[in-house]
């Protein structure tokens, strides 16, 4: 009698409405909106998302306003009531301005997290020694306090236009907020918060930005993808190992994956066979891709693989020109199927006002590769050497028509994790943000669709638990 192999693979992605929109503590007269989110497990049948808050109707692209943790046990019934505030923007003097000490708003960007859920057990069935604890990292960067206009706002805090609100590049100032988390089954708490320089988080390394995914377990440790490099050297992306020492989680090592190539927004998963897979955005191979006559690597899908427990890596997939210039994340369905989530490369087919298009460095309109209105997922093949046919997860214009402000929809920052919820089943929860492009560039009002969406990536095979309970 021959045995039958259980089919495996992604079947569909749900298409629900907005799940998280307005933080419950939004002050009167302000426009705070939930946007980018990343799921994680907090207990045997309960999960959460770290969800960033964006300030709406302000004169600056990517003017964020901190992070909340929102507990969820049913993605069809999500409530913002009881959301736990992790951090919010505040004002303080910037020591790097000329003259020093000019007022600044410390703008807090999305938090990445690592957490060992309450009730978790080791592989041998013994209680996990760190169950119910974890960490979070929020990056804070200085923006000037005054608003300058009018729109459009050509750059954000990373830019070089002195007319923007940003204090970059002259007067650039920032730090990491390192949070210690705890959960007892009733209350999720931010136990402590401290400021740490990106160069002091781990000796010898500059951990300069966070990734697209939360941490995964590795024995009693946690592994998370981050942007970093040697102090004084060029950055790339790699894996940061965290270990609980006493009552606090601390990083203990960093392993570069992409090299000193400027890769950002990395993500990390563990494959079915135990190997580690790593994705990142915009790796420069070579560094000056224009001079080399190659395509812009920001449009490429790239995946690295480690068979050595994360100490050594090699690239296993490189597909050029598949995606838009936007965040990309390597995720994993509940049955273990790895997949890449990103915006499909498209040529823009709808008219926009002359002030609402994306321009290149010479001021010429860009017709393709920048829109984020269609989200797709690409399953990896069985050999992990290539991609299967993509699945359209969400076509915003096809579903909703043109956005009310006349620009274009954005559905981006896709990040997923498989979590067990109140029904006792494992669900691959894919979190994305939705907004209209003009909300970022022209301080437009939020649309009725704007907010955080929690969808489920449904797969055919038997679920593979992420944690033992």
C-alpha positions in Angstrom: 0.0 0.0 0.0 1.6 3.3 -1.1 1.6 6.3 1.2 0.2 9.5 -0.1 2.1 12.8 0.3 0.1 15.6 1.9 -0.3 18.4 -0.6 1.4 21.6 0.4 1.2 25.1 -1.0 -0.6 28.5 -0.8 -4.2 28.4 -1.8 -5.4 32.0 -1.4 -5.2 35.2 0.5 -8.2 36.7 2.2 -9.4 40.2 1.3 -11.1 41.8 4.3 -11.7 45.4 5.3 -9.5 47.6 7.4 -8.8 46.1 10.9 -6.9 48.8 12.7 -7.4 52.5 11.9 -7.4 55.1 14.7 -5.4 54.6 18.0 -7.8 54.9 21.0 -5.7 57.7 22.6 -5.6 60.0 19.6 -5.9 63.6 20.9 -8.7 65.9 19.6 -7.8 67.7 16.5 -5.0 65.3 15.5 -5.0 62.7 12.8 -3.3 59.5 14.0 -3.6 56.4 11.9 -2.4 52.8 12.4 -0.3 51.7 9.5 2.6 49.2 9.3 2.3 46.1 11.6 4.2 42.9 12.3 2.5 40.0 14.1 4.0 37.8 16.9 2.8 35.2 19.4 2.2 36.2 23.1 0.5 33.1 24.6 -0.7 29.7 23.6 -3.8 31.0 21.9 -3.2 34.7 21.6 -1.1 36.9 19.3 -0.4 40.6 18.9 0.9 43.1 16.4 3.4 45.8 16.9 1.6 48.5 14.9 3.1 51.9 14.1 1.2 55.1 14.1 1.5 57.7 11.3 0.6 61.3 11.8 -1.8 62.4 9.1 -2.3 65.9 7.5 1.3 66.9 8.2 3.9 68.5 5.9 6.4 65.7 5.6 6.7 62.2 4.1 6.9 59.3 6.5 6.2 61.5 9.6 5.5 58.6 12.0 4.4 58.8 15.6 5.5 55.7 17.5 4.1 52.3 18.1 1.3 50.4 19.9 0.9 46.7 20.7 -2.5 45.4 19.9 -3.5 41.9 21.2 -5.5 39.7 18.9 -7.1 36.2 19.2 -9.3 36.4 16.1 -8.3 38.2 13.0 -12.0 38.6 12.0 -12.7 40.4 15.2 -9.9 42.9 16.0 -10.3 45.7 18.5 -8.0 48.6 19.3 -9.5 48.9 22.8 -6.7 48.1 25.3 -4.0 48.9 22.8 -0.7 49.3 24.8 1.3 52.4 23.9 5.0 51.5 23.4 6.3 55.0 22.4 5.3 58.3 20.9 7.1 61.3 19.5 8.4 64.0 21.8 10.4 67.2 21.5 14.0 67.7 22.7 17.0 69.7 21.7 19.1 68.4 18.8 22.8 68.5 19.9 24.0 68.2 16.2 22.5 71.4 14.8 24.4 74.6 14.0 24.2 76.2 16.5 23.7 73.2 18.8 20.5 72.6 20.7 17.8 73.7 18.2 14.4 72.2 18.9 13.5 69.0 17.3 10.7 66.4 17.2 12.1 62.9 17.8 10.0 61.0 15.3 9.6 57.3 16.3 9.6 54.7 13.5 8.0 51.2 13.4 9.1 48.8 16.2 10.5 45.4 15.5 10.1 42.8 18.3 11.1 39.5 19.6 9.0 37.6 22.1 8.8 34.1 23.8 5.1 33.5 24.4 3.7 32.7 27.8 3.4 28.9 28.2 6.1 28.1 25.6 8.1 25.0 26.0 11.5 23.8 24.8 11.8 21.1 22.2 12.2 18.5 25.0 8.9 19.6 26.6 10.4 21.5 29.6 9.2 25.0 30.3 10.9 27.7 28.3 12.9 29.8 30.8 12.1 33.1 29.2 8.4 32.5 28.5 6.3 35.7 28.7 9.2 38.1 28.0 10.6 39.8 25.0 12.1 43.0 23.5 11.3 45.8 21.0 13.5 48.2 19.1 12.2 51.6 17.9 14.4 54.0 15.9 14.0 57.7 16.7 15.2 60.5 14.3 15.2 64.3 14.7 12.9 66.5 12.6 12.7 70.2 12.8 9.7 71.5 14.8 8.5 74.1 12.2 6.4 73.1 9.2 7.5 74.4 5.9 5.5 74.1 2.7 3.7 74.1 0.4 3.5 70.5 -0.9 4.6 68.3 -2.6 7.2 67.1 -0.2 10.0 65.7 -2.3 11.9 63.8 0.4 11.5 62.6 3.9 13.9 62.5 6.8 16.4 60.5 4.8 16.6 63.2 2.1 18.9 66.1 1.4 16.4 68.9 0.6 17.0 71.8 3.1 13.4 73.0 2.5 11.9 69.9 4.2 11.1 69.5 7.8 13.9 67.0 8.2 17.2 68.0 9.9 19.1 65.5 7.7 21.8 65.4 6.5 23.3 68.4 8.5 22.2 68.1 12.1 21.3 64.4 11.7 20.5 63.0 15.1 18.9 59.7 16.3 19.1 56.8 18.6 17.4 53.4 19.4 14.8 53.0 22.0 15.3 49.5 23.5 12.1 48.2 25.2 11.8 45.2 27.5 8.4 43.5 27.2 6.4 41.1 29.4 3.0 39.4 29.3 1.2 37.5 32.1 -1.9 36.4 30.3 -3.9 39.5 31.3 -1.6 42.5 30.7 1.0 43.3 28.1 3.6 45.6 29.6 6.5 47.7 28.5 8.7 46.9 31.5 11.5 49.4 30.7 12.8 51.6 27.9 16.4 52.9 27.4 18.2 54.9 24.8 21.0 53.2 23.0 23.2 54.5 20.2 23.2 52.3 17.0 26.9 52.0 17.5 26.6 50.9 21.2 23.9 48.3 20.9 26.6 45.6 20.1 30.3 46.3 20.4 32.0 46.8 17.0 28.8 47.0 15.0 26.5 49.8 13.8 23.0 48.3 13.8 21.5 51.2 11.9 17.9 50.1 11.1 15.3 47.4 11.6 14.0 44.8 9.3 10.6 43.7 8.0 10.0 40.7 10.3 9.9 40.0 14.0 12.3 37.5 15.7 12.1 33.7 15.3 13.2 31.2 18.0 16.6 29.5 18.0 16.9 27.3 21.1 16.6 29.7 24.0 17.7 32.6 21.8 15.9 34.8 19.3 17.1 35.7 15.8 16.0 38.9 14.0 16.9 40.5 10.7 18.5 43.9 10.9 20.4 46.5 8.9 24.0 46.9 10.1 27.7 46.7 9.4 31.1 47.2 11.1 31.5 50.6 12.7 33.1 52.9 10.1 32.3 50.5 7.3 29.5 50.2 4.7 26.1 48.8 5.8 24.3 45.8 4.6 21.8 43.4 6.2 22.2 40.4 8.5 21.0 38.5 11.5 21.2 39.8 15.0 21.1 37.2 17.8 19.4 38.1 21.1 19.8 36.4 24.5 18.2 37.0 27.8 20.8 38.0 30.4 19.4 38.3 33.9 16.1 40.1 33.5 16.8 41.7 30.1 17.1 40.7 26.4 20.4 41.9 24.8 22.0 41.3 21.4 25.1 39.0 21.5 26.2 38.7 17.9 25.6 40.0 14.4 26.2 37.9 11.2 26.2 39.9 7.9 24.3 38.1 5.1 24.2 40.5 2.1 27.6 42.0 2.5 28.4 45.7 2.5 26.0 46.5 -0.3 23.4 48.8 1.2 20.6 46.2 1.4 17.7 47.3 3.7 14.4 46.0 5.1 15.5 42.4 5.6 13.4 39.5 6.7 14.2 36.0 8.1 12.4 32.7 8.3 13.2 29.0 9.2 12.5 26.6 6.4 10.8 23.2 6.8 14.1 21.4 6.9 15.5 23.7 9.6 17.7 25.8 7.3 17.4 29.6 7.5 16.2 31.8 4.6 16.8 35.5 4.4 15.4 38.2 2.1 16.3 41.9 1.7 15.6 44.9 -0.5 17.8 46.7 -3.0 21.2 44.9 -2.5 23.7 46.7 -4.6 25.7 44.3 -6.8 27.9 46.0 -7.7 27.6 49.1 -5.5 27.3 51.5 -8.5 24.7 49.7 -10.5 24.2 52.6 -13.0 27.9 52.7 -13.9 27.9 49.0 -14.3 25.0 49.1 -16.7 22.8 46.7 -14.7 19.2 47.0 -13.6 18.2 48.8 -10.5 18.4 46.1 -7.8 15.5 47.8 -6.0 13.3 45.9 -8.5 14.8 42.5 -7.7 13.7 39.6 -5.6 16.7 38.1 -3.7 16.9 35.2 -1.2 19.9 33.9 0.7 20.2 30.5 2.4 22.2 29.2 5.4 22.8 25.5 6.0 25.2 26.3 8.9 22.9 27.5 11.6 23.1 31.1 10.4 26.8 31.5 10.5 27.4 31.3 6.7 25.2 32.3 3.9 24.9 32.0 0.1 22.5 33.5 -2.4 20.0 31.0 -3.7 17.5 33.1 -5.7 17.9 36.3 -7.7 15.1 37.4 -10.0 15.4 40.8 -11.7 12.8 43.3 -12.5 9.8 41.6 -10.8 8.8 44.1 -8.2 8.1 47.7 -7.6 10.5 50.0 -5.7 8.9 49.2 -2.3 9.4 47.1 0.8 9.7 43.4 0.3 9.4 40.6 2.9 10.2 36.9 3.0 7.4 35.2 4.8 6.1 31.6 5.4 2.6 30.1 5.2 1.2 28.0 8.0 2.2 24.8 6.2 5.8 26.0 5.9 5.7 27.2 2.3 8.1 30.2 2.0 6.9 33.1 0.0 7.9 36.6 -1.0 5.4 39.4 -0.6 6.0 42.7 -2.5 4.4 45.1 -4.9 4.2 44.0 -8.5 6.2 45.9 -11.0 3.7 47.9 -13.1 3.7 50.6 -15.7 1.3 53.3 -14.5 -1.8 53.4 -16.7 -3.9 56.1 -15.1 -3.5 59.9 -15.4 -2.2 61.9 -12.5 -1.7 65.6 -12.0 1.7 66.9 -12.9 2.6 67.6 -9.3 1.6 64.1 -8.1 3.8 61.8 -10.1 7.1 60.2 -9.1 10.1 62.0 -10.8 13.7 60.8 -11.3 16.8 62.8 -10.3 16.6 64.9 -13.4 12.9 65.7 -12.9 11.5 63.4 -15.6 8.3 61.5 -14.8 8.7 57.8 -14.0 6.0 55.7 -15.7 6.8 52.3 -14.1 8.3 50.6 -11.1 7.2 53.0 -8.3 3.5 52.3 -7.8 2.3 50.1 -4.9 -1.3 49.6 -5.7 -1.0 45.8 -6.3 0.4 43.4 -3.7 1.5 40.0 -4.9 3.1 36.9 -3.3 5.6 34.6 -4.9 5.9 31.1 -3.4 9.4 29.6 -3.5 9.8 26.4 -5.4 10.5 23.1 -3.7 14.3 23.4 -4.3 14.4 27.0 -3.0 16.2 28.0 -6.1 13.4 29.9 -7.8 9.9 31.3 -7.6 6.6 29.9 -8.5 3.9 31.8 -10.4 2.8 34.8 -8.3 -0.6 35.2 -6.7 -2.2 38.6 -6.6 -3.1 39.2 -3.0 -4.7 42.6 -3.4 -5.4 44.9 -6.4 -6.5 48.1 -4.7 -7.7 50.0 -7.8 -9.4 46.9 -9.2 -11.3 46.4 -5.9 -12.0 50.0 -4.9 -11.6 52.1 -8.0 -9.5 55.3 -8.1 -8.7 56.9 -4.7 -10.6 60.0 -3.7 -7.6 62.4 -3.9 -6.7 61.5 -7.5 -3.3 60.1 -6.8 -2.8 56.3 -6.4 -3.4 53.6 -3.8 -0.6 52.2 -1.7 -0.7 48.8 -0.1 2.8 48.0 1.2 5.1 46.8 4.1 3.8 43.2 4.0 4.9 41.2 7.0 3.5 37.9 8.2 3.9 35.4 11.0 2.2 32.1 11.7 0.4 32.4 15.1 -2.0 30.2 17.0 -5.3 32.0 18.0 -8.3 31.3 20.2 -9.7 28.6 17.9 -6.5 26.5 18.6 -5.5 26.7 14.9 -2.3 28.1 13.4 -3.0 31.0 11.1 -0.5 32.8 8.8 -1.4 36.5 9.5 -0.2 38.9 6.8 -0.2 42.5 7.9 -0.2 45.4 5.4 -0.8 49.1 5.4 -3.1 50.9 3.0 -3.3 54.6 2.2 -3.5 57.0 -0.7 -0.1 58.3 -2.0 -1.3 61.9 -1.6 -1.6 61.4 2.1 2.2 61.2 2.2 3.0 63.8 -0.4 0.2 66.4 -0.2 -1.1 66.1 3.4 -4.5 64.8 2.0 -7.2 63.6 4.3 -7.2 59.9 5.0 -9.4 57.8 2.8 -12.1 55.4 4.3 -9.7 52.6 3.3 -6.7 53.9 5.1 -5.3 51.8 7.9 -3.9 48.4 8.9 -5.2 45.2 7.3 -4.7 41.7 8.8 -5.3 39.0 6.2 -4.7 35.3 6.3 -2.5 33.4 3.8 -4.3 30.0 3.5 -2.3 27.0 2.6 -3.1 23.3 1.8 -0.7 21.4 4.0 -0.7 20.5 7.7 0.4 23.5 9.8 3.9 23.5 11.2 3.8 25.0 14.8 6.2 27.8 15.4 6.2 27.3 19.1 5.7 24.3 21.4 3.0 24.6 24.0 
